[in-house]
Amino acid sequence: MVNNFDVGEDAVGFTKKKKERMQWVKRKAFPGDGLPETKESPDVVCFGELLIDFVPTVSGLSLAESPAFKKAPGGAPANVAVGIARLGGSSAFIGKVGEDEFGYMLADILKENNVNNEGVRFDPGARTALAFVTLKSDGEREFMFYRNPSADMLLREDELDFDLIQKAKILHYGSISLITEPCKSAHIAAAKAAKDAGVIVSYDPNLRLPLWPSADSAREGILSIWETADIIKISEEEIAFLTKGEDPYDDAVVRKLYHSNLKLLLVTEGPDGCRYYTKNFSGRVKGLKVDAVDTTGAGDAFVAGILSQLAVDLSLLQKEDKLRDALKFANACGALTVTERGAIPALPNREAVLNAMLKSVA
Protein backbone atom coordinates (compact mmCIF):
# COMPACT_ATOMS: atom_id res chain seq x y z
CA MET A 1 0.00 0.00 0.00
CA VAL A 2 1.26 3.45 -0.87
CA ASN A 3 1.86 5.54 2.23
CA ASN A 4 2.34 9.22 1.46
CA PHE A 5 2.96 10.29 5.03
CA ASP A 6 6.53 10.23 6.30
CA VAL A 7 6.39 10.28 10.11
CA GLY A 8 10.14 10.66 10.24
CA GLU A 9 10.13 14.19 8.85
CA ASP A 10 10.99 16.57 11.69
CA ALA A 11 10.23 20.18 12.56
CA VAL A 12 13.58 21.38 11.17
CA GLY A 13 12.46 20.50 7.66
CA PHE A 14 9.30 22.48 8.16
CA THR A 15 11.14 25.48 9.60
CA LYS A 16 13.28 25.76 6.45
CA LYS A 17 10.12 26.22 4.45
CA LYS A 18 8.43 28.52 6.96
CA LYS A 19 8.87 31.75 5.03
CA GLU A 20 7.41 30.16 1.92
CA ARG A 21 4.53 28.71 3.90
CA MET A 22 3.76 31.98 5.63
CA GLN A 23 3.26 33.49 2.18
CA TRP A 24 0.99 30.57 1.35
CA VAL A 25 -0.98 31.04 4.58
CA LYS A 26 -1.52 34.71 3.81
CA ARG A 27 -2.88 33.81 0.40
CA LYS A 28 -5.12 31.03 1.73
CA ALA A 29 -6.29 32.61 4.99
CA PHE A 30 -9.26 34.44 3.55
CA PRO A 31 -11.89 33.44 0.99
CA GLY A 32 -12.47 35.48 -2.13
CA ASP A 33 -8.81 36.40 -2.49
CA GLY A 34 -8.75 36.27 -6.29
CA LEU A 35 -6.94 32.94 -6.61
CA PRO A 36 -7.61 31.17 -9.91
CA GLU A 37 -10.18 28.38 -9.70
CA THR A 38 -9.13 24.79 -10.20
CA LYS A 39 -10.03 23.29 -13.59
CA GLU A 40 -12.45 20.76 -12.15
CA SER A 41 -14.46 21.01 -8.95
CA PRO A 42 -14.00 18.07 -6.57
CA ASP A 43 -16.86 15.55 -6.44
CA VAL A 44 -16.83 15.19 -2.64
CA VAL A 45 -16.21 18.05 -0.21
CA CYS A 46 -15.50 17.10 3.41
CA PHE A 47 -16.11 19.65 6.16
CA GLY A 48 -14.85 19.60 9.75
CA GLU A 49 -11.80 18.86 11.83
CA LEU A 50 -8.22 18.19 10.76
CA LEU A 51 -5.84 17.27 13.57
CA ILE A 52 -2.88 15.20 14.74
CA ASP A 53 -3.53 11.79 16.30
CA PHE A 54 -0.80 10.52 18.61
CA VAL A 55 -1.08 6.73 18.52
CA PRO A 56 0.85 4.57 21.03
CA THR A 57 3.49 2.29 19.59
CA VAL A 58 2.41 -0.46 22.00
CA SER A 59 -1.21 -1.62 22.29
CA GLY A 60 -3.00 -2.49 25.50
CA LEU A 61 -1.42 0.19 27.72
CA SER A 62 -2.85 3.35 29.24
CA LEU A 63 -1.68 6.74 28.00
CA ALA A 64 0.57 7.11 31.04
CA GLU A 65 2.11 3.68 30.50
CA SER A 66 2.73 4.05 26.75
CA PRO A 67 6.48 4.37 26.06
CA ALA A 68 6.11 6.34 22.79
CA PHE A 69 3.57 7.67 20.30
CA LYS A 70 3.52 7.77 16.52
CA LYS A 71 2.15 11.04 15.15
CA ALA A 72 -0.44 10.57 12.45
CA PRO A 73 -2.65 13.09 10.63
CA GLY A 74 -6.33 12.59 11.35
CA GLY A 75 -9.74 14.10 11.95
CA ALA A 76 -12.70 12.13 10.59
CA PRO A 77 -13.74 14.42 7.68
CA ALA A 78 -10.10 14.85 6.61
CA ASN A 79 -9.63 11.07 6.75
CA VAL A 80 -12.60 10.66 4.41
CA ALA A 81 -11.22 13.26 1.99
CA VAL A 82 -7.83 11.53 1.81
CA GLY A 83 -9.50 8.11 1.64
CA ILE A 84 -11.49 9.15 -1.42
CA ALA A 85 -8.41 10.58 -3.15
CA ARG A 86 -6.41 7.40 -2.39
CA LEU A 87 -9.16 5.40 -4.06
CA GLY A 88 -8.85 7.51 -7.20
CA GLY A 89 -11.74 9.88 -6.53
CA SER A 90 -11.69 13.68 -6.36
CA SER A 91 -12.15 15.37 -2.99
CA ALA A 92 -11.66 18.63 -1.12
CA PHE A 93 -11.41 19.53 2.55
CA ILE A 94 -12.84 22.60 4.27
CA GLY A 95 -11.73 23.37 7.82
CA LYS A 96 -9.32 25.30 10.00
CA VAL A 97 -5.92 24.53 11.51
CA GLY A 98 -3.51 26.58 13.59
CA GLU A 99 -0.96 28.82 11.95
CA ASP A 100 1.70 26.51 13.38
CA GLU A 101 4.00 23.73 12.22
CA PHE A 102 1.35 21.03 12.60
CA GLY A 103 -1.14 23.16 10.67
CA TYR A 104 1.31 23.67 7.78
CA MET A 105 2.12 19.97 7.82
CA LEU A 106 -1.53 18.91 7.68
CA ALA A 107 -2.35 21.28 4.81
CA ASP A 108 0.64 19.90 2.92
CA ILE A 109 -0.43 16.30 3.60
CA LEU A 110 -3.82 17.00 2.05
CA LYS A 111 -2.11 18.39 -1.05
CA GLU A 112 0.37 15.49 -1.23
CA ASN A 113 -2.59 13.10 -1.14
CA ASN A 114 -4.31 14.91 -4.03
CA VAL A 115 -6.97 16.50 -1.84
CA ASN A 116 -7.99 20.04 -2.83
CA ASN A 117 -7.00 22.19 0.18
CA GLU A 118 -8.27 25.57 -1.06
CA GLY A 119 -10.89 25.52 1.71
CA VAL A 120 -8.29 25.26 4.51
CA ARG A 121 -8.00 28.33 6.73
CA PHE A 122 -5.30 29.15 9.30
CA ASP A 123 -5.82 30.71 12.72
CA PRO A 124 -2.90 32.74 14.13
CA GLY A 125 -4.37 32.69 17.65
CA ALA A 126 -5.18 29.00 18.16
CA ARG A 127 -3.26 25.76 17.90
CA THR A 128 -3.96 22.79 15.66
CA ALA A 129 -5.96 20.16 17.58
CA LEU A 130 -4.19 17.13 19.06
CA ALA A 131 -5.66 13.79 20.12
CA PHE A 132 -3.88 11.09 22.10
CA VAL A 133 -5.35 7.69 21.33
CA THR A 134 -5.09 4.73 23.70
CA LEU A 135 -5.23 1.39 21.92
CA LYS A 136 -6.65 -1.51 23.89
CA SER A 137 -5.35 -5.01 23.22
CA ASP A 138 -8.17 -5.61 20.71
CA GLY A 139 -7.27 -2.45 18.75
CA GLU A 140 -10.25 -0.43 20.05
CA ARG A 141 -9.60 3.15 21.13
CA GLU A 142 -10.00 5.70 23.89
CA PHE A 143 -9.28 9.39 23.28
CA MET A 144 -7.77 12.34 25.12
CA PHE A 145 -8.19 15.61 23.22
CA TYR A 146 -6.24 18.88 23.38
CA ARG A 147 -8.60 21.59 22.04
CA ASN A 148 -9.13 24.53 24.37
CA PRO A 149 -10.04 25.91 21.91
CA SER A 150 -8.27 24.46 18.89
CA ALA A 151 -8.30 26.14 15.50
CA ASP A 152 -10.91 23.80 13.98
CA MET A 153 -13.48 25.09 16.51
CA LEU A 154 -13.00 28.66 15.30
CA LEU A 155 -13.89 28.39 11.61
CA ARG A 156 -16.35 31.17 10.74
CA GLU A 157 -19.16 31.22 8.20
CA ASP A 158 -17.48 34.07 6.31
CA GLU A 159 -14.39 31.87 5.83
CA LEU A 160 -16.27 29.11 3.99
CA ASP A 161 -15.47 28.37 0.36
CA PHE A 162 -19.07 28.23 -0.87
CA ASP A 163 -17.93 27.72 -4.46
CA LEU A 164 -16.38 24.36 -3.54
CA ILE A 165 -19.52 23.30 -1.69
CA GLN A 166 -22.05 24.31 -4.33
CA LYS A 167 -20.18 22.67 -7.22
CA ALA A 168 -19.69 19.34 -5.43
CA LYS A 169 -21.78 16.19 -5.88
CA ILE A 170 -21.55 15.29 -2.18
CA LEU A 171 -20.88 17.26 1.03
CA HIS A 172 -19.75 15.08 3.94
CA TYR A 173 -19.41 16.05 7.61
CA GLY A 174 -19.58 14.80 11.20
CA SER A 175 -20.97 16.20 14.45
CA ILE A 176 -17.83 17.45 16.22
CA SER A 177 -18.07 20.73 14.29
CA LEU A 178 -21.48 21.30 15.94
CA ILE A 179 -20.17 21.46 19.50
CA THR A 180 -19.12 25.11 19.75
CA GLU A 181 -19.47 28.44 17.99
CA PRO A 182 -18.46 29.85 15.58
CA CYS A 183 -17.86 26.50 13.84
CA LYS A 184 -21.42 25.35 14.55
CA SER A 185 -22.85 28.24 12.52
CA ALA A 186 -20.32 27.61 9.75
CA HIS A 187 -21.37 23.95 9.67
CA ILE A 188 -25.08 24.80 9.40
CA ALA A 189 -24.37 27.37 6.67
CA ALA A 190 -22.31 24.84 4.69
CA ALA A 191 -25.09 22.26 4.91
CA LYS A 192 -27.73 24.78 3.83
CA ALA A 193 -25.63 25.91 0.87
CA ALA A 194 -25.24 22.28 -0.21
CA LYS A 195 -28.94 21.50 0.10
CA ASP A 196 -29.92 24.66 -1.78
CA ALA A 197 -27.54 23.68 -4.60
CA GLY A 198 -28.92 20.14 -4.85
CA VAL A 199 -25.76 18.56 -3.41
CA ILE A 200 -26.12 15.16 -1.68
CA VAL A 201 -25.43 15.56 2.06
CA SER A 202 -23.59 12.75 3.89
CA TYR A 203 -23.43 12.60 7.71
CA ASP A 204 -21.34 10.42 10.02
CA PRO A 205 -22.10 11.49 13.62
CA ASN A 206 -18.75 10.07 14.79
CA LEU A 207 -19.67 10.31 18.48
CA ARG A 208 -16.85 11.52 20.75
CA LEU A 209 -18.52 11.98 24.13
CA PRO A 210 -15.50 13.55 25.92
CA LEU A 211 -15.76 16.57 23.59
CA TRP A 212 -19.39 17.37 24.45
CA PRO A 213 -20.51 19.13 27.66
CA SER A 214 -22.78 16.17 28.49
CA ALA A 215 -24.33 13.04 27.00
CA ASP A 216 -27.66 14.84 26.64
CA SER A 217 -26.08 17.74 24.76
CA ALA A 218 -24.31 15.26 22.46
CA ARG A 219 -27.56 13.44 21.70
CA GLU A 220 -29.41 16.69 21.10
CA GLY A 221 -26.60 18.14 18.97
CA ILE A 222 -26.23 15.04 16.80
CA LEU A 223 -29.98 14.79 16.19
CA SER A 224 -30.38 18.54 15.55
CA ILE A 225 -29.21 18.13 11.93
CA TRP A 226 -30.37 14.53 11.45
CA GLU A 227 -33.10 15.33 8.95
CA THR A 228 -30.79 17.44 6.77
CA ALA A 229 -28.82 14.40 5.65
CA ASP A 230 -29.45 12.29 2.54
CA ILE A 231 -27.00 9.61 3.65
CA ILE A 232 -26.19 8.68 7.26
CA LYS A 233 -23.54 6.25 8.44
CA ILE A 234 -23.84 5.17 12.07
CA SER A 235 -22.31 2.52 14.34
CA GLU A 236 -24.09 0.05 16.60
CA GLU A 237 -22.84 1.95 19.66
CA GLU A 238 -24.20 5.22 18.28
CA ILE A 239 -27.63 3.66 17.68
CA ALA A 240 -27.74 2.53 21.32
CA PHE A 241 -26.65 5.99 22.44
CA LEU A 242 -29.15 7.93 20.33
CA THR A 243 -32.06 5.63 21.25
CA LYS A 244 -31.11 5.69 24.95
CA GLY A 245 -30.16 2.04 25.18
CA GLU A 246 -32.43 0.31 22.68
CA ASP A 247 -31.19 -2.77 20.81
CA PRO A 248 -29.04 -1.69 17.82
CA TYR A 249 -29.54 -5.11 16.19
CA ASP A 250 -33.32 -4.69 16.05
CA ASP A 251 -34.38 -3.42 12.62
CA ALA A 252 -37.41 -1.74 14.16
CA VAL A 253 -35.09 0.31 16.39
CA VAL A 254 -32.87 1.27 13.45
CA ARG A 255 -35.92 2.27 11.41
CA LYS A 256 -36.80 4.81 14.12
CA LEU A 257 -33.71 6.71 12.99
CA TYR A 258 -34.79 6.65 9.36
CA HIS A 259 -36.37 9.98 8.37
CA SER A 260 -38.63 10.63 5.40
CA ASN A 261 -36.04 12.42 3.24
CA LEU A 262 -33.23 9.93 3.89
CA LYS A 263 -31.91 8.05 0.86
CA LEU A 264 -29.56 5.62 2.64
CA LEU A 265 -28.89 4.65 6.26
CA LEU A 266 -25.76 2.58 6.87
CA VAL A 267 -24.96 0.73 10.10
CA THR A 268 -21.35 -0.40 10.48
CA GLU A 269 -20.64 -3.51 12.53
CA GLY A 270 -16.83 -3.56 12.57
CA PRO A 271 -15.42 -6.88 11.33
CA ASP A 272 -18.95 -8.20 10.73
CA GLY A 273 -19.55 -5.72 7.89
CA CYS A 274 -22.55 -3.43 7.61
CA ARG A 275 -26.31 -3.15 7.26
CA TYR A 276 -28.09 -0.90 4.80
CA TYR A 277 -31.56 0.61 4.79
CA THR A 278 -33.41 2.52 2.06
CA LYS A 279 -37.10 3.24 1.58
CA ASN A 280 -37.47 0.19 -0.66
CA PHE A 281 -34.95 -2.40 0.53
CA SER A 282 -32.54 -3.35 3.31
CA GLY A 283 -29.94 -6.01 4.02
CA ARG A 284 -26.51 -6.92 5.35
CA VAL A 285 -23.11 -7.19 3.66
CA LYS A 286 -20.37 -9.26 5.32
CA GLY A 287 -17.00 -7.74 6.16
CA LEU A 288 -13.47 -8.99 5.54
CA LYS A 289 -11.75 -10.78 8.43
CA VAL A 290 -8.35 -9.28 9.28
CA ASP A 291 -6.06 -9.01 12.30
CA ALA A 292 -6.84 -5.61 13.82
CA VAL A 293 -3.89 -3.50 14.94
CA ASP A 294 -5.61 -0.11 15.26
CA THR A 295 -9.26 0.63 14.46
CA THR A 296 -8.62 4.38 14.14
CA GLY A 297 -10.01 5.57 10.82
CA ALA A 298 -11.83 2.33 9.93
CA GLY A 299 -15.24 3.99 9.80
CA ASP A 300 -13.81 6.88 7.81
CA ALA A 301 -12.25 4.47 5.31
CA PHE A 302 -15.65 2.78 4.97
CA VAL A 303 -17.30 6.15 4.30
CA ALA A 304 -14.59 7.03 1.77
CA GLY A 305 -15.23 3.71 0.05
CA ILE A 306 -18.97 4.17 -0.35
CA LEU A 307 -18.84 7.90 -1.19
CA SER A 308 -16.16 7.30 -3.84
CA GLN A 309 -18.56 4.85 -5.49
CA LEU A 310 -21.61 7.13 -5.13
CA ALA A 311 -19.75 10.07 -6.65
CA VAL A 312 -19.34 8.01 -9.82
CA ASP A 313 -22.84 6.51 -9.87
CA LEU A 314 -25.68 7.94 -7.76
CA SER A 315 -28.02 5.24 -9.09
CA LEU A 316 -26.51 2.98 -6.40
CA LEU A 317 -29.11 4.50 -4.09
CA GLN A 318 -31.91 2.87 -6.10
CA LYS A 319 -30.28 -0.37 -7.28
CA GLU A 320 -29.70 -2.91 -4.51
CA ASP A 321 -27.30 -5.17 -6.41
CA LYS A 322 -25.05 -2.22 -7.28
CA LEU A 323 -25.27 -0.91 -3.71
CA ARG A 324 -24.24 -4.28 -2.29
CA ASP A 325 -21.17 -4.37 -4.55
CA ALA A 326 -20.23 -0.85 -3.45
CA LEU A 327 -20.63 -1.82 0.20
CA LYS A 328 -18.38 -4.86 -0.25
CA PHE A 329 -15.77 -2.42 -1.54
CA ALA A 330 -16.38 -0.06 1.42
CA ASN A 331 -16.10 -2.93 3.92
CA ALA A 332 -12.74 -3.88 2.39
CA CYS A 333 -11.55 -0.29 2.75
CA GLY A 334 -12.38 -0.34 6.46
CA ALA A 335 -10.81 -3.76 6.99
CA LEU A 336 -7.48 -2.84 5.40
CA THR A 337 -7.25 0.35 7.47
CA VAL A 338 -7.29 -1.51 10.80
CA THR A 339 -4.19 -3.50 9.83
CA GLU A 340 -1.92 -0.45 10.32
CA ARG A 341 -1.58 2.25 12.97
CA GLY A 342 -3.06 5.70 12.49
CA ALA A 343 -5.84 6.85 10.20
CA ILE A 344 -4.51 8.67 7.12
CA PRO A 345 -1.26 6.63 7.01
CA ALA A 346 -3.32 3.41 6.91
CA LEU A 347 -5.93 4.36 4.29
CA PRO A 348 -5.68 1.98 1.32
CA ASN A 349 -5.49 2.71 -2.40
CA ARG A 350 -7.90 1.21 -4.91
CA GLU A 351 -5.55 -1.54 -6.06
CA ALA A 352 -5.01 -2.78 -2.50
CA VAL A 353 -8.79 -2.89 -1.90
CA LEU A 354 -9.52 -4.80 -5.11
CA ASN A 355 -6.72 -7.27 -4.36
CA ALA A 356 -8.09 -7.86 -0.86
CA MET A 357 -11.57 -8.47 -2.28
CA LEU A 358 -10.20 -10.98 -4.81
CA LYS A 359 -8.28 -12.87 -2.09
CA SER A 360 -11.41 -13.08 0.06
CA VAL A 361 -13.31 -14.72 -2.82
CA ALA A 362 -10.51 -17.12 -3.77
N, C-alpha and C positions, 0 to 999 in steps of 0.2 A: 504494500500500500504506500502511495506517495504521501510523505509527511512534509508539509511546507513550513513547519514551525521548528526553528532551531532553538532549543531551550538553553543551549550553551552560549548564545550570544549575550555579552554582558553590557553593563551600562556605559562602559567606555566607548564602545562602538556607536552607541546612540548619541553620546555627547559630541562626538566628532561631527555628527550631522545636525547638531542642534540649531545652528544658525539657519541652515537650509529649511529645517522643519518649522522653525518659528515663522519664516516667510510663508510657508504652506499653511500654517495655522491661521495666520492673519487673512489669507485669501479665503479659507474655508469656514471661518468663524461665524460668518453672517450670511443668511440667504439673500438671494437677489443681488449678488455682487458682480454680475456681468460675465461670469465664466461661461465659456461655450458649452452647449449641451452635448451630451454623449450622442453618438449616432443612433443607437437603439436604446429604448427605455427597458429597464429590467422587467422580467415577467413577475417576479415575486419581490415585494418590498417588506422587510422585517423591521419592526419598530420595537425599541425598548432598551434593555440594559446590555452593556458590553463591559466586561470586567476581567480580573485575573483570578483564576482558581489556583489555590495552593494545595496540591494533592500529596498526601504522605507517600513516601517511597516504600513504606512497610504497611501492609493491611492489618487490621485487627487491633490497632492500638489507639488510645485516646490522643487528642491533639497534644497534650502535655508530654505524652510518652513517645511520640513520633520523633525519630532521630533527624529526619530531613524531609523537605517538601520539594516537589517538582512544580515549577510555575507553568501554568497552562492558560491560554486565553479562553475565555468562556462568556457566559451570559446567554440564557436560552435563545432569545431572538437572533443574536449574533451567530450562535451555533447553527441555527437553522439556515441562515443566509450562507454561511460557509459550506454547510452540508449540501445545499442545492447546487452551489457552484462546483463543488467537488464531483457531483454527479453529472456535470455537463450542462446544468441549467443556468439561467441568468438571474441574478439576485442583487439586491441593494440593501444597505442597512442604514437606518435613521436612528440616531441616539446621541448621547453626549458623554464625553470622557474628560478627565482632567487635563489641563495644559501642563502635563508632566511626562516623565519618561515612559511610564506605562501607557499613558494615553497615546503618545506618538507611536509606540510599539504596536498597540492594538489597531490603530488606524492603518498602519503599514501592513499588518497581518491580513486585514480585510483585502487590501489591494493585491497583496501577493497571492491571495487565494481567489482572485478574479471576482471579488465582490465590489460592486460600485459603492464607494464610500463618500460620495458627494453630500450625503445627508448627515455626516458626522460633524458635530459641533464640539468645541473645546471650551472648558470653563477655567479661567485663570485663578478663580478663588476656591475651587474644590478639587479634591483628589479623585483619581480613578478608583472605582470600587474594588475591594479585595474580598475574597471568600476563602476561608480555610475549610477544607473538606476532610472529615474523618471517614476513612473506609473501614467498615466492619469486615470480619473474616469472609463474609459471603459477597463482598463487593458493594453492599448497600452503603448509603451515605448519611452523614450528619453534617450540618453546616454551622460555621461561625462567620458572620459578616462584619466587615468594616465599612460602614457607610453612615456618616454622621455630620452633615449629609455628604454623600458622594455625588460626583458630577452628573451621573445618569438621572438623579432625582430632580435636577435643576433645569432640564430641558424645557424651554418655553414654547408656547404656540407660535409666536412670531419667528421662531428659529426653524420651523418645519419646512422641509422641501416639498411643497404641495404638488409640484410638477411631477416628481418621482411617484408620489402616491396615486395621482389621478391617471397616470399613463400605465400603471401596472395592471396585470391580470388578477393578482392576489395580494392582499395586505395581510401580514401575519403578525400577531402580538401575543403577549402573556398578560398576567395580572399585576406583576410587581410594579409596573409603571403607573398603577392606579393608587398606590399607597399614599403618596404625598403630592402636594402642589409644589411647583407649577407643572410637574410632569403629568399629573392626572388630567389637567385641562388640555395639555398638548396631545395626550393619548386620545381623549374623547374627540378632539378636533380632527385628528388624523383619521379616526374611524368614520366620522361623519363625511369627511371629504371623499373617502373611498366609497362609501355607500352612495353618495350623491353622484359619483362618476360611474356607478355600475360595476365597481371592482368587487370581486369575491373577498369576503372577510373571514380569515382563519384565526381561531382562538385556542390557545393552550393555556389554561389557568396556571399551571406550573406552581402549585401551592408551596409557599415557603413561610410557614407559620411564624418563625422567629422574627420576620421582617414586619409583621403586622402588629398593631397595638394590642389586639386580642383576637381570639378565635371567631367571635361574633363579627368583628369588623372585617375579618378576612372573608367570611362567608358572604356577608352583605356586599363587600366590594367586588368579589368575583362574580356574584350573580347580578350586579348592577348593570353590566353590559352584556349579559348572557344572550339576550334576544337580538342583539346587533349582529351576531355572528352567523355566517352561512355554514361554516365548518367548525366543529369543536372536537378537540382531542382531549380526553380525560383519562386518568388512571383509576384503578379500583379504589385506591385509598382516597382519592378526591371525591369519588361518588359517595363513599361512606361519610366523608366529612360534610359535603354539601347537603346530604339528606339526613344529617344528624344521626348517623349510625345504622341506617337501613342497609340491607344486604346488596352489595354491589354486583352479585352474580345473578340477581333476580331481574329478568328482563322488564318486569312491570315497574321496578324501581328505576331502572335506567330510562325507561320511557317517560318517567315524570320529568326528566331533564331535557326532553326533546320538545322544542318549541315549534310553533306553527310555520315559521319562516326558515327553519333549519333544513339544510340540504344533506348534511352528513354528520353523524355523531360517531366518533371512534373511541373505543375503550381499550387501552393498552393493558396487557396482562403479563408484562415482562417476558420471560422465556417461553411462556405458553402462547404468545402471539397477540391477537387482538380480536375484538368484536366490532361489527359495523351495523349501523342503523340508519335507514332512510325512511321516507314516507311509505315506500312500496315494498321494501325487502330488508332483511337483516340476516346476519350469520356470523360465523367465526372463521378466522384464518390462523392456522398453526404457525408457531415461530420456529426459528432455527435453534438447535441446542448447541451451546458453546460453553466454554469454561470462562466464567465471569471474573475479570480482574478489577474492574471499576465501572460501575453503572452510570457514572456521570456522563450526561449527554446522550444516553440511549434513546430517551423519549424525543429529544430534539432531532436525532438522526432519523428516527421513524417519521417525524413530521416532514423533514427535508425530503425523505423518500416519497411520501405520498404527494406533497405539494409539487415536487419536480415532475411527477407524472400528470397531475391535474393541469399544470401550466401548459402542457403540450396538448392535452385532450380533456376538456371539461365534460365531455359526454360520459366519462367514468362515473359521474354522479347519477346517471340514469341507467347504466348498463352493468348489471351485477357481475357478469363474467369478467369484464374488463376491470372492474373495481377490485375483484378478488386477486387478479394478477398483480395489480398495482400495490395491493396490501402485502402480498408475498414479498415483493421487492422492498417495501418499507420495513417489514419485519426483519429482512436480511440486513438492511442498513443499521437497524438498532442492535442486532445481534453482534455484528462485526465491531461496533463501537465499544462494547463492554469488554473486548479482549485486550484493550490497551488502556493506559492511564490517561486521564484528562479528557476533555470534550473535543475541542477543535483538533488537537493533535491526532485523535483517534478516529475522526470521521472518515469513512471509506470513499474511494472513488467508484465510478460506475463499473469498471472492469472487475474490481474486487468483489462487488456485490453480485454481479452476474456469475462469476466463478463459484462463489459460495452457494448460490442457488442451484447451479448445475451439480455440485458435489453432493448436495442434500438429496437430490433426485436419484443420483447414481447408486 
